[in-house]
């Protein structure tokens, strides 16, 4: 058995986010000034966690966010970042670059809810989920191959230390290996639903599903703990636990300063 943590972060704000325009995959913009501040804030919040593996979508806003997180980390200055196309945002087809309100209008005209609607040329939610499942397969294999037999170093949080709720190492006690993933809002929402509904992740006490699946804010943090075993056909997920989703404590000072 091998256990590791996955810390999943949405990229910082872009001007398109601020203007409520859809980006998807075809609009590849950098972070806004606020987005840079958000990325620095989440980087400082997570600065003492040793991320053994770092993956990011290969779109600018995710790469820039991941780079800033690593720059602010006290342990990860030399950690190689893997740019992974499987982590790209959902494709919104003809709706990309247009106001989000246009997507709602297109969905209404088609007699569908906005959440279920796929614009022409866009990805369905099932197609996005398939990409996430492919990424999990890549992630699980890499984590086992790199860490299961090599004997990982000390955990960011020792087994004797119990982190208070809200701290950056919340839930990491005794977990020896940590992976960081920087991706996108719609993609993360699909991924969290898959982990909770399809893979039956255990949930934190008292959490409401509406909160669990709510839209992830820019640089919002979600965290899961996975336990894997090895079989002849590859990694097998033995247990999955959701610690929290969409956490944004690190943004409170930014909000107050506005």
Long-range contacts (C-beta under 8 A, 24 or more apart in sequence): 1-227, 1-228, 1-229, 1-238, 2-143, 2-144, 2-147, 2-148, 2-177, 2-227, 2-228, 2-229, 2-230, 3-175, 3-176, 3-177, 3-225, 3-226, 3-227, 3-228, 4-52, 4-143, 4-147, 4-175, 4-176, 4-177, 4-178, 4-179, 4-225, 4-226, 4-228, 5-171, 5-172, 5-175, 5-177, 5-178, 5-179, 5-223, 5-224, 5-225, 5-226, 6-139, 6-179, 6-181, 6-223, 6-224, 6-225, 6-226, 7-46, 7-49, 7-51, 7-178, 7-179, 7-180, 7-181, 7-221, 7-222, 7-223, 8-181, 8-183, 8-188, 8-191, 8-192, 8-221, 8-222, 8-223, 8-224, 9-42, 9-65, 9-69, 9-180, 9-181, 9-182, 9-183, 9-219, 9-220, 9-221, 9-222, 10-182, 10-183, 10-184, 10-185, 10-188, 10-216, 10-217, 10-218, 10-219, 10-220, 11-35, 11-39, 11-57, 11-59, 11-61, 11-62, 11-64, 11-65, 11-182, 11-183, 11-184, 11-218, 11-219, 12-36, 12-37, 12-38, 12-39, 12-42, 12-61, 12-64, 12-65, 12-68, 12-218, 12-219, 13-38, 13-218, 14-61, 17-218, 19-99, 20-99, 20-100, 20-101, 21-97, 21-98, 21-99, 21-100, 22-92, 22-95, 22-96, 22-97, 22-98, 22-99, 22-100, 22-102, 22-103, 23-61, 23-89, 23-96, 23-97, 24-89, 24-90, 24-91, 24-92, 24-93, 24-95, 24-96, 24-122, 25-59, 25-88, 25-89, 25-90, 25-91, 25-92, 25-96, 26-91, 26-96, 26-97, 27-96, 27-97, 28-59, 28-60, 28-61, 29-60, 29-61, 30-60, 30-61, 30-64, 31-61, 31-64, 31-65, 34-254, 35-61, 35-64, 35-65, 35-218, 36-64, 36-68, 37-254, 38-218, 38-219, 38-251, 38-254, 39-64, 39-65, 39-68, 39-69, 39-219, 40-68, 40-72, 41-219, 41-250, 41-251, 41-253, 41-254, 42-69, 42-219, 42-221, 42-250, 42-251, 43-68, 43-69, 43-70, 43-71, 43-72, 43-73, 44-72, 44-250, 45-168, 45-221, 45-249, 45-250, 46-72, 46-73, 46-168, 46-180, 46-221, 47-72, 47-73, 47-74, 47-168, 48-74, 48-75, 48-156, 48-168, 48-169, 49-73, 49-75, 49-156, 49-168, 49-169, 49-172, 49-178, 50-75, 50-76, 50-153, 50-156, 50-178, 51-75, 51-76, 51-79, 51-178, 51-179, 51-180, 52-79, 52-146, 52-147, 52-152, 52-177, 52-178, 52-179, 53-79, 53-82, 53-142, 53-143, 53-146, 53-177, 53-178, 53-179, 53-180, 54-79, 54-80, 54-81, 54-82, 54-179, 54-180, 54-181, 54-182, 55-81, 55-82, 55-84, 55-87, 55-135, 55-139, 55-179, 55-180, 55-181, 55-182, 56-81, 56-82, 56-83, 56-84, 56-87, 56-181, 56-182, 56-183, 57-83, 57-84, 57-85, 57-87, 57-88, 57-89, 57-182, 57-183, 57-184, 57-187, 58-83, 58-84, 58-85, 58-87, 58-88, 59-88, 59-89, 59-184, 61-184, 62-87, 62-182, 62-183, 62-184, 63-182, 65-182, 65-219, 66-180, 66-182, 69-180, 69-182, 75-156, 84-135, 84-138, 86-131, 86-132, 86-134, 86-135, 86-138, 87-135, 87-181, 87-182, 87-183, 87-184, 87-187, 88-131, 88-183, 88-184, 88-187, 89-183, 89-184, 89-185, 89-186, 89-187, 90-122, 90-123, 90-125, 90-128, 90-184, 90-186, 90-187, 90-190, 91-121, 91-122, 91-123, 92-119, 92-122, 92-123, 93-118, 93-119, 93-120, 93-121, 93-122, 93-123, 94-119, 94-120, 94-121, 94-122, 95-119, 95-122, 125-190, 128-186, 128-187, 128-190, 129-190, 129-191, 129-193, 129-194, 131-187, 132-187, 132-190, 132-191, 132-194, 133-194, 137-234, 137-235, 139-179, 139-181, 140-226, 140-228, 140-234, 140-235, 140-237, 141-234, 141-235, 143-177, 143-179, 143-228, 143-235, 144-228, 144-230, 144-235, 147-176, 147-177, 148-228, 148-230, 152-176, 152-177, 166-249, 170-223, 170-243, 170-244, 171-223, 171-225, 171-241, 171-243, 171-244, 175-225, 185-215, 185-216, 185-218, 188-216, 188-220, 188-222, 189-213, 189-215, 189-216, 192-222, 192-242, 192-245, 195-224, 195-240, 195-242, 196-242, 199-237, 199-240, 200-240, 201-240, 201-241, 201-242, 202-239, 202-240, 202-241, 202-242, 203-242, 204-242, 204-243, 204-244, 207-242, 211-245, 211-246, 212-242, 212-245, 213-245, 214-245, 214-246, 215-246, 216-245, 216-246, 217-246, 217-248, 217-251, 219-248, 219-250, 219-251, 220-245, 220-246, 220-247, 220-248, 221-246, 221-247, 221-248, 221-250, 222-246, 222-247, 223-247
